[in-house]
Amino acid sequence: MRRYGTTSKAGLALLLAVGLAAPAPGGAGSVSAAGAAANAIVDGKPVVFAEAVPVIQAGRMLVPARALLEAMGARMAWDPDARIVTATMQEAKGGGTVLKLKIGSPYVQRTLTDASGKTSDYVVKLDVAAQLLSDSTMIPLRASAELTGHALEWRQASKTAVISQPDAGAAQEMTFKQYALSGELFRLSNEEIEVFFRTNDLRARHGKTKPFALNAKLSLVAWLKSADMGEQGYFDHESPTYGDPFEMMRDEGIQFRAGAENIAAGHETPQAVVAGWERSPGHLANMLGDYAQIGIGYAYYTDSDYHSYWTQQFIGP
């Protein structure tokens, strides 16, 4: 049985929530071969996946990213240290799309630039993570079309994907979940990003129509709080190192008019910690609050009392 809001021994879980109107200064699945080789036709030109055999994972076909995205006009870059693939696509009329995918992560950073130069960043959740197979980066076929604003038609008989520019004025539907993002997505762990998506799922279940945006800089503050609890062996909103959550935010240059914090310890997975917070009225109130952005921090310490430490920080409006 779990207990909440206490300082019990290891193996139990703790939850604590705080909220404050604080004025800021200055205002898995199996993998299999796809059977026969899959091909693609991009804007009327055939592309054959010769570098690696497409595979099916969790019902999605994964294809070599370089062959497909370069055929769609992208410039590809690979960061072997971070294991991040970047695809940059420029449009003739101005603007473009930049995609960042990390091997082993189902999340994508999607940056859209319009003809005037204005950029908008998003975090997208795919149902299959990018994979490194036979030295080739493999990505979901449908996602690569949707993320770049293309239309896709799958012809089962010939196992061919027909990818084309959409009709003028037609907006392509995004079947994957996408939310606004501030900052660099892959400064966060998969666990932290999953808590973000589960929190927005929770808001939708409770009738909230406006999702949170993910703030990477605020997530760093939340991570510092989680790490401090694990290293210092305490469980409280008041940090002996950084002070209260609002002092931490201001010291890191975060501007806000209202803020809140949820913390938890001892929960082993994103699913477990969000479910625990949902069962607590105070934590649920913060997750359903009229804040605009959220940061998530997760830290794990083998030698600490609770091992897993989680922090949600909210700012807005």
Buried (B, 14 or more C-beta within 10 A) or exposed (E): EBEBEEEBEEEBBBBBBBBEEBEBEEEEEEBEEBEEEBBBBBEEEEBEBEEBBBBBBEEBBBBBBBBBBBBBBBEBEEEEEEBBBBBBBBBEEEBBBBBBBBBEBBBBBBBBBEEEEEEEBBBBBBBBBBBEBEEBBBBBBBBBBBBBBBBBEBEEEEBBBBBBBEEEEEEBEBEBBBBBBBBEBBEBBBBBBBBBBBBBEBBEEEEBEEBBBBBBBBBBBBBBBBBBBBBEEBBBBEBEEBEBBBEBBBEEEBEBBBBBBBBBBBBEEBEBBBEBBBEBEBBBEBBBBEBBBBBBBBBBBEEBBBBBBBBBBBBBE
